[in-house]
Amino acid sequence: MIRLIWEARIAAIAAVIAVPALACAATIGGVYYAPQYDYTDFWSVSDNKAFQVVLEGNPFPNMAADEMAQRLLPVMQIAKPRPNLTFTYAKPAEMPRPYYRLVLVFDYANDLRADAVCEGKMRTAPPAPNLFKLFAIYCRNDLALSQTTAWTPASSPDDPRVQQLFRELFMVVFTDSQAYRPQNNFDRR
């Protein structure tokens, strides 16, 4: 009987400890990688270079879009993927070919397709209060190389949950998993 009481107390303590961790966790949705996705391409176009991020929408409607973008850039930079890249919103002076970029659509329309986003056709839905929700697409020209969705409760770009979301998001969008690497110039997926 005493053992059951102690086990119940331990379970209750574990639940109390786990609830805040779950409340802060970012949720990453389903992911898709095009057969053409290759992490070494991402590394070669981003390492020691500026890498463009395109923003659409504003997850914080009580804040001006320019202010949101400026406050979000250092958060993304801290959570950046492994290559020594610098995120930038600046458009290239000349359109590069191939044109690699990360597109983030905040409060995206539920029927928005990644290929449409890479073609420049983006649509948003009304923002959900205190929810940082985005559709992330890694594009090469008009091709979506990888895509996923992510969301977390947040009230500003400086919220620690936003940084954690980007840390997890970048590991998914720019995966270096061996399963997604062409092997000996022969794609075995």
Backbone as ProteinMPNN parsed JSONL, in Angstrom:
{"seq_chain_A": "MIRLIWEARIAAIAAVIAVPALACAATIGGVYYAPQYDYTDFWSVSDNKAFQVVLEGNPFPNMAADEMAQRLLPVMQIAKPRPNLTFTYAKPAEMPRPYYRLVLVFDYANDLRADAVCEGKMRTAPPAPNLFKLFAIYCRNDLALSQTTAWTPASSPDDPRVQQLFRELFMVVFTDSQAYRPQNNFDRR", "coords_chain_A": {"N_chain_A": [[0.817, -1.189, 0.0], [1.898, 1.268, 0.855], [3.894, 1.435, -0.981], [2.437, 1.796, -3.378], [1.368, 4.34, -2.922], [3.715, 5.901, -2.901], [4.57, 5.444, -5.547], [2.483, 6.659, -6.94], [2.837, 9.314, -6.108], [5.365, 9.852, -7.203], [4.781, 9.59, -9.91], [2.989, 11.727, -10.174], [4.669, 13.908, -9.632], [6.466, 13.671, -11.762], [4.725, 14.209, -13.881], [4.054, 16.882, -13.36], [6.517, 18.088, -13.772], [6.926, 17.519, -16.49], [4.867, 18.835, -17.911], [5.342, 21.748, -18.233], [7.524, 21.592, -19.998], [6.394, 20.42, -22.25], [4.571, 22.389, -22.938], [6.188, 24.419, -23.874], [7.383, 23.414, -26.085], [8.13, 23.355, -29.556], [6.121, 22.596, -32.39], [6.634, 20.589, -35.098], [5.478, 20.071, -38.276], [4.457, 17.674, -40.823], [6.952, 16.607, -43.157], [8.513, 17.141, -46.334], [10.729, 16.073, -48.828], [12.113, 16.856, -51.897], [13.11, 14.693, -54.591], [15.405, 15.79, -55.655], [16.672, 17.037, -53.573], [19.614, 17.85, -51.841], [21.875, 17.937, -49.337], [24.512, 18.765, -49.528], [24.45, 20.586, -51.612], [23.073, 22.719, -50.395], [24.966, 23.348, -48.425], [27.13, 24.201, -50.024], [26.109, 26.514, -51.271], [25.636, 28.179, -49.159], [27.603, 28.257, -47.114], [29.765, 30.384, -45.436], [28.567, 32.554, -46.664], [25.981, 34.919, -47.599], [22.58, 34.115, -47.051], [19.488, 34.124, -48.46], [16.379, 34.952, -46.944], [12.968, 34.914, -47.358], [10.164, 36.621, -46.336], [6.699, 36.296, -45.696], [3.699, 37.647, -44.679], [2.703, 38.344, -41.237], [3.276, 37.253, -38.101], [2.749, 38.531, -35.743], [0.428, 40.569, -35.255], [0.126, 42.915, -33.778], [2.407, 44.321, -34.105], [4.521, 46.216, -36.218], [5.294, 45.126, -39.531], [7.922, 45.502, -40.53], [9.384, 45.972, -38.176], [8.948, 43.539, -36.876], [10.297, 41.81, -38.666], [12.958, 42.754, -38.447], [13.491, 42.19, -35.754], [13.235, 39.471, -35.771], [15.284, 38.45, -37.377], [17.897, 38.304, -35.954], [17.195, 36.295, -34.163], [16.751, 34.076, -35.803], [19.348, 33.887, -36.778], [20.849, 33.139, -34.543], [19.841, 30.601, -34.153], [20.669, 29.279, -36.408], [21.386, 26.874, -39.095], [24.067, 24.378, -39.508], [26.066, 25.287, -41.54], [28.312, 28.078, -41.961], [26.636, 30.549, -42.276], [25.017, 33.662, -43.155], [21.977, 34.942, -42.489], [19.811, 36.867, -44.538], [17.564, 39.429, -45.615], [17.823, 40.775, -47.886], [17.433, 41.246, -51.36], [19.054, 39.589, -54.079], [21.432, 41.389, -56.105], [21.664, 40.745, -58.812], [19.68, 38.315, -60.408], [20.364, 35.2, -59.266], [21.326, 32.072, -60.752], [21.433, 28.792, -60.183], [18.672, 29.832, -58.07], [18.657, 29.913, -54.807], [16.826, 29.88, -51.76], [15.19, 30.513, -48.605], [11.861, 30.407, -47.829], [9.5, 31.809, -45.739], [6.291, 31.554, -44.767], [4.014, 33.11, -42.896], [1.189, 32.337, -40.888], [-0.139, 30.841, -42.873], [-2.266, 30.038, -45.698], [-4.43, 27.248, -45.592], [-4.519, 25.62, -47.874], [-2.252, 26.176, -49.302], [0.38, 25.586, -51.553], [3.712, 24.266, -51.737], [5.202, 24.419, -54.127], [3.908, 26.508, -55.428], [4.576, 28.6, -53.731], [7.359, 28.791, -54.147], [7.245, 29.721, -56.705], [6.438, 32.243, -56.252], [3.846, 32.753, -55.517], [2.006, 33.469, -52.944], [-0.139, 33.044, -50.148], [-1.932, 34.141, -47.315], [-3.61, 33.483, -44.184], [-6.012, 34.767, -41.793], [-4.331, 35.967, -38.868], [-3.622, 33.888, -36.026], [-4.169, 34.545, -32.654], [-1.398, 34.984, -30.482], [-0.005, 32.796, -31.522], [2.656, 31.477, -33.139], [3.019, 30.632, -36.244], [4.092, 28.923, -39.079], [4.944, 28.224, -42.535], [7.514, 26.66, -43.969], [9.708, 26.756, -46.667], [12.254, 25.498, -48.608], [13.705, 26.646, -51.381], [14.768, 26.09, -54.754], [15.186, 27.88, -57.496], [12.135, 27.528, -59.072], [11.461, 25.248, -57.759], [10.468, 23.35, -54.984], [12.578, 22.235, -52.649], [12.607, 21.258, -50.039], [10.148, 21.09, -47.443], [8.071, 22.12, -44.713], [5.84, 22.535, -41.913], [5.452, 24.587, -38.984], [4.809, 25.423, -35.571], [4.258, 27.326, -32.581], [3.288, 28.521, -29.344], [3.586, 31.997, -28.936], [4.427, 35.378, -28.154], [5.977, 37.389, -29.127], [8.768, 38.187, -31.352], [11.047, 37.844, -29.834], [10.534, 35.925, -28.001], [11.573, 33.062, -26.237], [10.631, 30.614, -27.157], [10.307, 30.927, -29.871], [12.916, 31.031, -30.872], [13.686, 28.413, -30.188], [11.915, 26.998, -31.825], [12.903, 27.698, -34.391], [15.45, 26.547, -34.216], [14.825, 23.802, -34.167], [13.335, 23.661, -36.534], [15.188, 24.324, -38.597], [16.848, 22.096, -38.521], [15.21, 20.247, -39.672], [14.28, 21.3, -42.177], [16.714, 21.738, -43.477], [18.045, 19.169, -43.575], [20.744, 16.973, -42.814], [20.771, 14.317, -43.024], [21.877, 11.066, -43.815], [20.145, 9.528, -45.26], [19.016, 11.15, -47.126], [20.903, 11.8, -48.955], [22.417, 11.767, -52.107], [24.137, 8.923, -53.351], [27.271, 8.187, -54.481], [26.762, 9.499, -56.904], [24.44, 8.279, -57.637], [21.194, 8.107, -57.076], [19.696, 6.514, -54.486], [17.245, 6.448, -53.238]], "CA_chain_A": [[0.0, 0.0, 0.0], [2.789, 2.419, 0.919], [4.598, 1.473, -2.269], [1.521, 2.387, -4.354], [1.283, 5.773, -2.647], [4.967, 6.503, -3.385], [4.56, 5.399, -7.007], [1.542, 7.68, -7.383], [3.476, 10.613, -5.887], [6.44, 9.998, -8.192], [4.124, 9.835, -11.207], [2.447, 13.086, -10.147], [5.805, 14.835, -9.739], [6.951, 13.586, -13.145], [3.748, 14.899, -14.736], [4.192, 18.321, -13.119], [7.768, 18.509, -14.412], [6.822, 17.363, -17.943], [3.879, 19.738, -18.519], [5.939, 22.973, -18.773], [8.373, 21.264, -21.152], [5.524, 20.209, -23.404], [3.938, 23.653, -23.297], [7.172, 25.264, -24.555], [7.94, 22.734, -27.248], [7.635, 23.686, -30.887], [5.573, 21.464, -33.129], [7.039, 20.557, -36.495], [4.518, 19.244, -39.005], [5.014, 16.726, -41.768], [8.036, 17.146, -43.975], [8.665, 16.543, -47.658], [11.974, 16.379, -49.529], [12.092, 16.51, -53.311], [14.22, 13.787, -54.932], [16.578, 16.592, -55.998], [17.263, 17.62, -52.371], [20.958, 17.388, -51.506], [22.412, 18.836, -48.308], [25.781, 19.342, -49.967], [24.108, 21.788, -52.381], [22.798, 23.778, -49.424], [26.238, 23.728, -47.81], [27.97, 24.938, -50.97], [25.557, 27.838, -51.588], [25.418, 28.99, -47.964], [28.733, 28.323, -46.196], [30.507, 31.641, -45.515], [27.863, 33.434, -47.595], [24.651, 35.374, -47.191], [21.528, 33.224, -47.535], [18.263, 34.923, -48.441], [15.127, 34.511, -46.349], [11.838, 35.71, -47.835], [9.057, 36.565, -45.38], [5.352, 36.667, -46.149], [2.793, 37.664, -43.534], [3.214, 38.846, -39.966], [2.659, 36.467, -37.031], [2.47, 39.395, -34.602], [-0.312, 41.693, -35.845], [0.243, 44.128, -32.968], [3.737, 44.853, -34.367], [4.748, 46.526, -37.633], [5.982, 44.035, -40.23], [9.359, 45.792, -40.593], [9.94, 45.752, -36.84], [8.94, 42.09, -36.657], [11.363, 41.213, -39.471], [14.252, 43.126, -37.871], [13.673, 41.486, -34.479], [13.277, 38.035, -36.038], [16.537, 38.076, -38.042], [18.908, 37.786, -35.028], [16.707, 35.047, -33.569], [17.072, 33.03, -36.782], [20.802, 33.762, -36.889], [21.315, 32.367, -33.386], [19.399, 29.207, -34.32], [21.019, 28.884, -37.78], [21.919, 25.527, -39.308], [25.512, 24.242, -39.355], [26.987, 26.111, -42.344], [28.596, 29.414, -41.442], [25.894, 31.444, -43.162], [24.386, 34.849, -42.59], [20.653, 35.156, -43.055], [19.548, 38.219, -44.994], [16.319, 39.634, -46.355], [18.175, 41.526, -49.092], [17.328, 40.547, -52.644], [20.326, 39.659, -54.797], [21.505, 42.455, -57.112], [21.309, 40.044, -60.049], [18.996, 37.057, -60.093], [21.288, 34.074, -59.441], [20.793, 30.847, -61.341], [20.134, 28.605, -59.534], [18.28, 30.8, -57.048], [18.325, 29.225, -53.556], [16.32, 30.755, -50.711], [14.237, 29.965, -47.647], [10.653, 31.224, -47.781], [8.698, 31.588, -44.538], [4.957, 32.13, -44.904], [3.368, 33.096, -41.586], [-0.273, 32.224, -40.927], [-0.367, 30.412, -44.258], [-3.566, 29.469, -46.069], [-4.335, 25.789, -45.442], [-4.353, 24.939, -49.153], [-1.073, 26.722, -49.976], [1.313, 24.547, -52.009], [5.113, 24.69, -51.71], [5.656, 24.808, -55.465], [3.353, 27.837, -55.692], [5.37, 29.551, -52.951], [8.634, 28.981, -54.848], [6.931, 30.503, -57.9], [6.107, 33.59, -55.812], [2.405, 32.884, -55.265], [1.825, 33.19, -51.524], [-1.397, 33.508, -49.552], [-1.987, 33.962, -45.866], [-4.92, 33.45, -43.53], [-5.989, 35.681, -40.635], [-3.421, 35.472, -37.825], [-4.153, 33.335, -34.778], [-3.526, 35.296, -31.573], [-0.366, 34.332, -29.666], [0.466, 31.555, -32.142], [3.68, 31.68, -34.163], [2.732, 29.514, -37.154], [4.712, 29.206, -40.364], [5.176, 27.229, -43.574], [8.892, 26.897, -44.391], [10.009, 26.096, -47.926], [13.597, 25.716, -49.141], [13.479, 26.673, -52.832], [15.788, 26.285, -55.791], [14.39, 28.407, -58.6], [10.71, 27.316, -58.808], [11.315, 23.908, -57.186], [10.53, 23.23, -53.523], [13.472, 21.13, -52.305], [12.087, 20.697, -48.783], [9.06, 21.896, -46.889], [7.408, 21.669, -43.497], [5.136, 23.558, -41.147], [5.857, 24.621, -37.579], [4.063, 26.394, -34.77], [4.47, 27.353, -31.142], [2.716, 29.726, -28.751], [4.587, 33.057, -28.757], [3.83, 36.708, -28.158], [6.88, 38.333, -29.799], [9.908, 37.501, -31.965], [12.075, 37.602, -28.819], [10.092, 34.832, -27.137], [12.517, 31.94, -26.359], [10.026, 29.508, -27.904], [10.531, 31.182, -31.303], [14.28, 30.566, -31.155], [13.671, 26.946, -30.136], [11.23, 26.544, -33.033], [13.826, 27.794, -35.519], [16.513, 25.556, -34.024], [14.272, 22.517, -34.605], [12.905, 23.79, -37.92], [16.329, 24.277, -39.501], [17.333, 20.712, -38.592], [14.294, 19.498, -40.535], [14.284, 21.849, -43.539], [18.053, 21.549, -44.033], [18.555, 17.945, -42.963], [21.968, 16.386, -43.352], [20.621, 12.872, -42.867], [22.431, 10.239, -44.894], [19.036, 8.969, -46.044], [18.633, 12.086, -48.18], [22.084, 12.16, -49.752], [22.725, 10.89, -53.236], [25.319, 8.144, -53.066], [28.068, 7.879, -55.669], [26.035, 10.046, -58.043], [23.308, 7.4, -57.95], [20.201, 8.341, -56.029], [19.142, 5.208, -54.12], [16.029, 6.551, -52.423]], "C_chain_A": [[0.866, 1.26, 0.0], [3.54, 2.569, -0.406], [3.713, 2.118, -3.344], [1.398, 3.897, -4.17], [2.529, 6.482, -3.156], [5.023, 6.518, -4.909], [3.616, 6.458, -7.573], [2.143, 9.079, -7.218], [4.578, 10.862, -6.924], [5.844, 10.279, -9.572], [3.567, 11.248, -11.269], [3.556, 14.123, -10.291], [6.348, 14.838, -11.173], [6.002, 14.319, -14.097], [3.864, 16.409, -14.587], [5.458, 18.852, -13.786], [7.625, 18.492, -15.929], [5.895, 18.38, -18.597], [4.505, 21.042, -19.011], [6.828, 22.703, -19.991], [7.528, 21.063, -22.396], [4.892, 21.517, -23.863], [4.884, 24.559, -24.084], [7.661, 24.655, -25.857], [7.3, 23.225, -28.538], [7.087, 22.419, -31.525], [6.003, 21.613, -34.579], [6.09, 19.598, -37.195], [5.209, 18.233, -39.903], [6.04, 17.396, -42.661], [8.07, 16.423, -45.315], [9.999, 17.006, -48.239], [11.814, 15.952, -50.975], [13.241, 15.543, -53.591], [15.512, 14.546, -55.243], [17.272, 17.188, -54.774], [18.633, 16.993, -52.105], [21.559, 18.397, -50.53], [23.72, 19.472, -48.752], [25.561, 20.555, -50.866], [23.869, 22.962, -51.441], [24.1, 24.27, -48.804], [27.046, 24.602, -48.771], [27.422, 26.329, -51.294], [25.424, 28.737, -50.362], [26.647, 29.161, -47.075], [29.58, 29.563, -46.476], [29.894, 32.631, -46.509], [26.568, 33.93, -46.954], [23.626, 34.431, -47.813], [20.201, 33.95, -47.361], [17.095, 34.195, -47.778], [14.05, 35.468, -46.84], [10.699, 35.525, -46.836], [7.758, 36.986, -46.051], [4.439, 36.578, -44.934], [3.495, 38.182, -42.288], [2.529, 38.072, -38.839], [2.289, 37.286, -35.798], [1.747, 40.643, -35.097], [-0.243, 42.986, -35.045], [1.59, 44.823, -33.17], [3.869, 45.136, -35.865], [5.579, 45.418, -38.278], [7.493, 44.262, -40.3], [10.034, 45.556, -39.251], [10.012, 44.266, -36.53], [10.101, 41.439, -37.402], [12.737, 41.518, -38.872], [14.515, 42.406, -36.557], [13.789, 39.98, -34.681], [14.62, 37.595, -36.618], [17.615, 37.597, -37.061], [18.492, 36.487, -34.344], [17.01, 33.876, -34.51], [18.574, 32.813, -36.866], [21.372, 32.948, -35.74], [20.997, 30.888, -33.563], [19.828, 28.613, -35.658], [21.503, 27.44, -37.893], [23.452, 25.553, -39.311], [26.388, 25.091, -40.281], [27.155, 27.503, -41.744], [27.949, 30.442, -42.368], [25.393, 32.651, -42.397], [23.046, 35.02, -43.277], [20.493, 36.621, -43.43], [18.192, 38.265, -45.679], [16.6, 40.304, -47.706], [18.035, 40.652, -50.34], [18.679, 40.63, -53.344], [20.286, 40.755, -55.868], [21.137, 41.909, -58.49], [20.666, 38.729, -59.653], [19.965, 35.892, -60.33], [20.578, 32.891, -60.095], [21.739, 29.735, -60.99], [19.941, 29.578, -58.371], [17.787, 30.04, -55.818], [17.848, 30.255, -52.538], [15.416, 29.954, -49.776], [13.054, 30.921, -47.603], [9.856, 30.827, -46.54], [7.373, 32.316, -44.72], [4.262, 31.98, -43.551], [1.858, 33.064, -41.76], [-0.733, 31.894, -42.347], [-1.788, 29.913, -44.471], [-3.417, 27.944, -46.059], [-4.114, 25.048, -46.752], [-3.163, 25.478, -49.955], [-0.098, 25.598, -50.309], [2.735, 25.107, -52.051], [5.594, 25.124, -53.086], [5.125, 26.189, -55.841], [4.157, 28.909, -54.947], [6.695, 29.83, -53.658], [8.443, 29.765, -56.142], [6.524, 31.933, -57.544], [4.637, 33.822, -55.524], [2.119, 32.485, -53.817], [0.515, 33.775, -51.033], [-1.352, 33.229, -48.063], [-3.435, 33.915, -45.403], [-4.887, 34.477, -42.394], [-5.093, 35.114, -39.532], [-4.175, 34.925, -36.615], [-3.444, 34.043, -33.628], [-2.571, 34.417, -30.768], [0.071, 32.972, -30.204], [1.422, 31.913, -33.27], [3.616, 30.457, -35.071], [3.313, 29.844, -38.519], [4.814, 27.97, -41.246], [6.562, 27.564, -44.11], [9.178, 26.077, -45.644], [11.414, 26.488, -48.348], [13.476, 25.558, -50.649], [14.784, 26.728, -53.616], [15.021, 26.647, -57.043], [12.91, 28.245, -58.249], [10.422, 25.964, -58.16], [11.421, 23.959, -55.67], [11.383, 22.013, -53.194], [13.067, 20.465, -50.996], [11.043, 21.654, -48.241], [8.536, 21.269, -45.609], [6.642, 22.843, -42.897], [5.623, 23.492, -39.706], [5.022, 25.659, -36.847], [4.399, 26.228, -33.299], [3.749, 28.578, -30.583], [3.83, 30.753, -28.542], [3.9, 34.403, -28.867], [4.719, 37.75, -28.825], [8.025, 37.554, -30.44], [10.993, 37.138, -30.954], [11.715, 36.465, -27.863], [11.049, 33.653, -27.308], [11.945, 30.755, -27.144], [10.201, 29.685, -29.41], [11.928, 30.707, -31.691], [14.339, 29.038, -31.155], [12.986, 26.364, -31.371], [12.187, 26.584, -34.221], [14.961, 26.778, -35.406], [16.037, 24.183, -34.526], [13.898, 22.546, -36.085], [14.081, 23.651, -38.887], [16.918, 22.873, -39.601], [16.464, 19.865, -39.508], [14.374, 19.998, -41.976], [15.629, 21.604, -44.22], [18.691, 20.298, -43.43], [19.841, 17.481, -43.636], [21.954, 14.868, -43.204], [21.176, 12.133, -44.078], [21.33, 9.679, -45.787], [18.65, 9.868, -47.207], [19.821, 12.543, -49.016], [22.23, 11.204, -50.925], [24.048, 10.175, -52.957], [26.027, 7.777, -54.362], [27.363, 8.319, -56.944], [24.881, 9.152, -58.501], [22.326, 7.528, -56.806], [19.481, 7.042, -55.705], [17.872, 5.3, -53.299], [14.892, 5.928, -53.096]], "O_chain_A": [[0.609, 2.201, -0.752], [3.784, 3.678, -0.882], [4.208, 2.914, -4.142], [1.332, 4.643, -5.146], [2.43, 7.542, -3.774], [5.474, 7.498, -5.501], [3.928, 7.085, -8.584], [1.977, 9.932, -8.089], [4.698, 11.966, -7.455], [6.357, 11.119, -10.312], [3.66, 11.903, -12.307], [3.388, 15.113, -11.003], [6.652, 15.896, -11.724], [6.457, 14.984, -15.028], [3.781, 17.139, -15.575], [5.455, 19.965, -14.313], [8.159, 19.377, -16.598], [6.123, 18.753, -19.747], [4.222, 21.432, -20.144], [6.871, 23.514, -20.915], [7.912, 21.493, -23.484], [4.701, 21.723, -25.061], [4.429, 25.382, -24.879], [8.302, 25.341, -26.653], [6.096, 23.474, -28.602], [7.539, 21.312, -31.231], [5.761, 22.644, -35.206], [5.915, 18.457, -36.767], [6.403, 17.971, -39.757], [5.995, 18.606, -42.885], [7.707, 15.251, -45.417], [10.352, 18.182, -48.151], [11.426, 14.818, -51.253], [14.251, 15.576, -52.889], [16.601, 13.989, -55.104], [18.343, 17.782, -54.905], [18.79, 15.773, -52.138], [21.73, 19.57, -50.863], [24.005, 20.612, -48.384], [26.393, 21.463, -50.886], [24.389, 24.058, -51.653], [24.311, 25.476, -48.673], [27.586, 25.632, -48.367], [28.203, 27.24, -51.567], [25.133, 29.925, -50.497], [26.72, 30.145, -46.339], [30.05, 29.772, -47.594], [30.599, 33.437, -47.116], [26.129, 33.43, -45.918], [23.779, 34.0, -48.955], [19.835, 34.34, -46.252], [16.855, 33.01, -48.009], [14.203, 36.686, -46.749], [10.318, 34.396, -46.528], [7.728, 37.91, -46.864], [4.409, 35.559, -44.243], [4.702, 38.424, -42.281], [1.323, 38.219, -38.64], [1.596, 36.792, -34.909], [2.384, 41.669, -35.336], [-0.529, 44.054, -35.586], [1.889, 45.803, -32.487], [3.372, 44.365, -36.686], [6.462, 44.844, -37.641], [8.265, 43.315, -40.145], [11.132, 45.002, -39.194], [11.007, 43.783, -35.989], [10.811, 40.607, -36.837], [13.588, 40.632, -38.798], [15.657, 42.045, -36.275], [14.377, 39.287, -33.851], [15.052, 36.469, -36.37], [18.214, 36.552, -37.313], [19.342, 35.672, -33.987], [17.467, 32.82, -34.073], [19.029, 31.678, -37.008], [22.286, 32.149, -35.942], [21.783, 30.025, -33.173], [19.377, 27.521, -36.004], [21.971, 26.854, -36.916], [24.062, 26.608, -39.139], [27.41, 25.59, -39.81], [26.247, 28.03, -41.1], [28.629, 31.115, -43.143], [25.351, 32.663, -41.167], [22.977, 35.219, -44.49], [20.979, 37.508, -42.729], [17.731, 37.275, -46.247], [15.718, 40.386, -48.56], [18.456, 39.496, -50.37], [19.379, 41.635, -53.217], [19.24, 41.014, -56.463], [20.389, 42.538, -59.238], [21.067, 38.105, -58.672], [20.344, 35.628, -61.471], [19.36, 32.749, -59.987], [22.852, 29.756, -61.515], [20.899, 30.072, -57.777], [16.647, 29.579, -55.782], [18.387, 31.358, -52.456], [14.945, 28.869, -50.116], [13.228, 32.116, -47.364], [9.576, 29.648, -46.323], [7.336, 33.543, -44.814], [3.961, 30.869, -43.115], [1.315, 33.689, -42.671], [-1.585, 32.567, -42.927], [-2.433, 29.426, -43.542], [-2.385, 27.418, -46.476], [-3.568, 23.945, -46.742], [-3.083, 25.255, -51.163], [0.214, 24.762, -49.461], [2.936, 26.281, -52.362], [6.328, 26.107, -53.196], [5.821, 26.958, -56.503], [4.387, 29.996, -55.476], [7.11, 30.985, -53.757], [9.378, 30.404, -56.623], [6.289, 32.748, -58.436], [4.219, 34.959, -55.308], [2.004, 31.3, -53.506], [0.108, 34.86, -51.447], [-0.81, 32.219, -47.613], [-4.356, 34.263, -46.142], [-3.819, 35.0, -42.075], [-5.1, 33.907, -39.292], [-5.228, 35.438, -36.235], [-2.216, 34.128, -33.635], [-2.883, 33.277, -30.422], [0.47, 32.097, -29.436], [1.039, 32.572, -34.238], [4.097, 29.381, -34.715], [3.06, 30.92, -39.061], [4.774, 26.834, -40.772], [6.762, 28.65, -44.655], [8.929, 24.873, -45.686], [11.732, 27.674, -48.437], [13.18, 24.47, -51.143], [15.765, 27.336, -53.188], [14.288, 25.824, -57.591], [12.467, 28.77, -57.228], [9.261, 25.578, -58.026], [12.36, 24.545, -55.13], [10.963, 20.881, -53.432], [13.17, 19.246, -50.858], [11.048, 22.85, -48.534], [8.555, 20.05, -45.442], [6.785, 23.988, -43.326], [6.141, 22.468, -39.262], [4.585, 26.649, -37.434], [4.77, 25.148, -32.839], [3.614, 29.579, -31.287], [4.898, 30.416, -28.029], [2.911, 34.551, -29.585], [4.277, 38.873, -29.067], [8.235, 36.387, -30.112], [11.776, 36.219, -31.193], [12.52, 36.094, -27.009], [11.319, 33.269, -28.446], [12.7, 29.979, -27.731], [10.238, 28.7, -30.148], [12.102, 30.055, -32.721], [14.972, 28.441, -32.025], [13.43, 25.347, -31.904], [12.278, 25.616, -34.976], [15.382, 26.21, -36.414], [16.772, 23.489, -35.229], [14.118, 21.571, -36.805], [13.981, 22.938, -39.885], [17.434, 22.495, -40.652], [16.933, 18.87, -40.062], [14.522, 19.196, -42.898], [15.674, 21.297, -45.411], [19.768, 20.375, -42.839], [20.004, 17.583, -44.852], [22.999, 14.219, -43.252], [20.963, 12.537, -45.22], [21.574, 9.388, -46.958], [18.029, 9.412, -48.166], [19.746, 13.56, -49.705], [22.175, 9.986, -50.759], [24.969, 10.764, -52.39], [25.446, 7.132, -55.234], [27.366, 7.6, -57.943], [24.41, 9.27, -59.632], [22.608, 7.098, -55.688], [18.741, 6.517, -56.536], [17.458, 4.301, -52.711], [13.785, 5.92, -52.557]]}, "name": "protein", "num_of_chains": 1, "seq": "MIRLIWEARIAAIAAVIAVPALACAATIGGVYYAPQYDYTDFWSVSDNKAFQVVLEGNPFPNMAADEMAQRLLPVMQIAKPRPNLTFTYAKPAEMPRPYYRLVLVFDYANDLRADAVCEGKMRTAPPAPNLFKLFAIYCRNDLALSQTTAWTPASSPDDPRVQQLFRELFMVVFTDSQAYRPQNNFDRR"}
